[in-house]
Amino acid sequence: MTVRIATCRCGQLRATCTGEPVRISVCHCLDCQKRSGSAFAFQARWPDESVRLEGERSEWSHRSDSGALAVFRFCPRCGATVAYASEGMPGMTAIAVGAFADPDFPPPHYSVYEGRKHAWVALLGDAIEHFD
């Protein structure tokens, strides 16, 4: 069984994910752009029972454009968001793919909020579903 480990920048907060992610996506919404500090966010989701978080963490909650409450779990030392959960996908934990520091991580299957995508961004691949 595949085991992947994601960490914050300083390494004290870690998420151990067992098995394959059930959803890999990028999000172009303005909240995800702010959270990631980039033009989009790249995340993978596992069932809650397949993710173990270890280390000191802080939480911050925010209601998204869709109205779903999301709870972000981040390192209080370095500030990096490692995981979050959303009412929009109950029972699932999302992990920021960058926290795996793995250039071979599988590509996304979904690209959402493309109406807010930066004009220069192009997500290529026949297996990617695109949603406004």
C-alpha positions as CSV (number, residue, x, y, z in Angstrom):
1,M,0.0,0.0,0.0
2,T,1.3,3.5,-0.9
3,V,2.2,5.8,2.0
4,R,3.0,9.4,1.3
5,I,4.2,12.0,3.9
6,A,3.6,15.7,3.6
7,T,5.2,18.2,5.9
8,C,5.2,21.9,6.6
9,R,8.3,23.9,5.7
10,C,9.9,23.5,9.1
11,G,9.0,19.8,9.2
12,Q,7.3,19.6,12.6
13,L,3.7,19.2,11.2
14,R,3.3,16.1,9.1
15,A,0.5,14.3,7.4
16,T,0.9,10.6,6.7
17,C,-1.5,9.5,3.9
18,T,-2.2,5.8,3.3
19,G,-3.4,4.5,-0.1
20,E,-4.1,6.5,-3.2
21,P,-5.9,9.8,-3.1
22,V,-9.5,9.7,-4.2
23,R,-9.4,13.1,-5.8
24,I,-6.6,15.2,-7.1
25,S,-7.4,18.7,-8.2
26,V,-6.3,22.3,-8.8
27,C,-8.5,25.2,-7.8
28,H,-8.4,28.7,-9.3
29,C,-10.8,30.4,-6.8
30,L,-9.5,33.6,-5.3
31,D,-9.5,32.1,-1.7
32,C,-7.2,29.2,-2.9
33,Q,-4.9,31.7,-4.7
34,K,-4.6,33.6,-1.4
35,R,-4.1,30.5,0.7
36,S,-1.4,29.0,-1.6
37,G,0.3,32.3,-2.5
38,S,0.2,31.2,-6.1
39,A,-2.0,31.4,-9.2
40,F,-3.9,28.3,-8.1
41,A,-3.9,25.6,-5.4
42,F,-3.0,21.9,-6.0
43,Q,-4.5,19.4,-3.5
44,A,-5.2,15.7,-3.1
45,R,-7.9,14.3,-1.0
46,W,-8.1,11.1,1.1
47,P,-10.8,9.7,3.4
48,D,-10.3,11.1,6.9
49,E,-9.3,7.6,8.2
50,S,-6.4,7.4,5.7
51,V,-4.7,10.6,7.0
52,R,-2.8,10.9,10.2
53,L,-1.7,14.4,11.3
54,E,1.1,14.7,13.8
55,G,2.7,17.7,15.3
56,E,1.7,21.1,16.6
57,R,-1.0,22.8,14.5
58,S,-3.3,25.7,14.5
59,E,-6.7,25.9,12.7
60,W,-8.5,28.7,10.9
61,S,-12.1,28.4,9.5
62,H,-13.5,30.2,6.5
63,R,-16.8,30.0,4.6
64,S,-16.1,29.6,0.8
65,D,-18.0,31.2,-2.1
66,S,-20.1,28.1,-2.3
67,G,-21.1,28.6,1.4
68,A,-19.2,25.5,2.7
69,L,-17.2,25.9,5.8
70,A,-13.5,24.9,5.5
71,V,-11.1,24.3,8.4
72,F,-7.4,24.8,7.5
73,R,-4.7,23.1,9.5
74,F,-1.4,24.9,9.5
75,C,2.0,25.0,11.3
76,P,2.0,27.7,14.0
77,R,5.8,28.0,13.6
78,C,6.4,28.4,9.8
79,G,2.7,29.1,8.8
80,A,2.5,26.5,6.0
81,T,-1.0,25.0,5.4
82,V,-0.7,21.2,5.2
83,A,-4.3,20.0,5.4
84,Y,-7.8,21.2,5.3
85,A,-11.4,19.8,5.4
86,S,-14.5,21.3,3.9
87,E,-18.2,20.7,4.4
88,G,-18.4,20.5,0.6
89,M,-16.6,17.1,0.8
90,P,-17.5,15.6,4.2
91,G,-15.3,12.8,5.5
92,M,-12.4,13.9,3.3
93,T,-9.0,15.5,4.2
94,A,-7.3,17.6,1.5
95,I,-3.5,17.8,1.6
96,A,-1.6,20.5,-0.2
97,V,0.4,18.6,-2.9
98,G,3.4,20.9,-2.6
99,A,3.8,19.7,1.0
100,F,4.8,16.3,-0.4
101,A,7.7,17.9,-2.2
102,D,7.4,15.2,-4.8
103,P,7.7,16.2,-8.5
104,D,6.4,12.8,-9.5
105,F,3.1,13.2,-7.6
106,P,0.2,12.2,-9.9
107,P,-1.4,15.0,-12.0
108,P,-4.8,16.5,-11.3
109,H,-8.0,15.1,-12.6
110,Y,-10.0,18.2,-12.0
111,S,-9.5,21.9,-12.5
112,V,-12.2,24.0,-10.8
113,Y,-13.2,27.7,-10.8
114,E,-11.5,28.2,-14.2
115,G,-13.5,31.4,-14.6
116,R,-11.0,32.9,-12.2
117,K,-7.9,31.2,-13.8
118,H,-5.0,33.5,-14.7
119,A,-5.0,33.9,-18.5
120,W,-1.4,32.5,-18.8
121,V,-2.2,29.2,-17.0
122,A,-2.8,26.2,-19.2
123,L,-3.6,22.8,-17.7
124,L,-2.9,20.1,-20.3
125,G,-3.9,16.5,-20.5
126,D,-6.8,14.6,-21.8
127,A,-7.7,13.2,-18.4
128,I,-8.4,16.6,-16.8
129,E,-12.0,17.7,-16.4
130,H,-12.5,21.5,-16.5
131,F,-15.1,23.4,-14.5
132,D,-16.0,27.1,-14.2
